[in-house]
Amino acid sequence: MPWQDRIQPASYTSPSGLVFPFIYENVSRSVSKKTAAYSFSGGDGSFIQDLGHDGFRYSMQIIFSGDDHDVVADNFMDGLPENGVGRLQHPRYGIVNVVPFGDISQRDDL
């Protein structure tokens, strides 16, 4: 089965239950390992302590299309600041519980 057959439809469900399907490009995910390095006198190398990891981050450029894309995009932006955990149906990584954070911008290419 080629990778294109494993891609799923994408959507975001806000904590209040509003569902926003979208198309996308430039998807990625990242995670930061939490570690501490210790060097001791008289020894070579370092001891690395594994302290787990931060949460995964899913970056996406999403696109709303259609006659009412402007209204849907505005409603989506209004739903992002809701308190609580939302659900991302990621096209590549499946269903993920998420809390949107950081700088989120809306660009309207009219």
Secondary structure in CASP SS format (residue, H / E / C, confidence):
PFRMAT SS
TARGET T0000
AUTHOR 0000-0000-0000
METHOD secondary structure of the structure
MODEL  1
M C 1.00
P C 1.00
W H 1.00
Q H 1.00
D H 1.00
R H 1.00
I C 1.00
Q C 1.00
P C 1.00
A E 1.00
S E 1.00
Y E 1.00
T E 1.00
S C 1.00
P C 1.00
S C 1.00
G C 1.00
L C 1.00
V E 1.00
F E 1.00
P E 1.00
F E 1.00
I E 1.00
Y E 1.00
E E 1.00
N E 1.00
V E 1.00
S E 1.00
R E 1.00
S E 1.00
V C 1.00
S C 1.00
K E 1.00
K E 1.00
T E 1.00
A E 1.00
A E 1.00
Y E 1.00
S C 1.00
F C 1.00
S C 1.00
G C 1.00
G C 1.00
D C 1.00
G C 1.00
S C 1.00
F E 1.00
I E 1.00
Q E 1.00
D E 1.00
L E 1.00
G E 1.00
H E 1.00
D C 1.00
G C 1.00
F C 1.00
R E 1.00
Y E 1.00
S E 1.00
M E 1.00
Q E 1.00
I E 1.00
I E 1.00
F C 1.00
S C 1.00
G C 1.00
D C 1.00
D C 1.00
H H 1.00
D H 1.00
V H 1.00
V H 1.00
A H 1.00
D H 1.00
N H 1.00
F H 1.00
M H 1.00
D H 1.00
G H 1.00
L C 1.00
P C 1.00
E C 1.00
N C 1.00
G C 1.00
V C 1.00
G E 1.00
R E 1.00
L E 1.00
Q E 1.00
H E 1.00
P C 1.00
R C 1.00
Y C 1.00
G E 1.00
I E 1.00
V E 1.00
N E 1.00
V E 1.00
V C 1.00
P C 1.00
F C 1.00
G C 1.00
D C 1.00
I C 1.00
S C 1.00
Q C 1.00
R C 1.00
D C 1.00
D C 1.00
L C 1.00
END
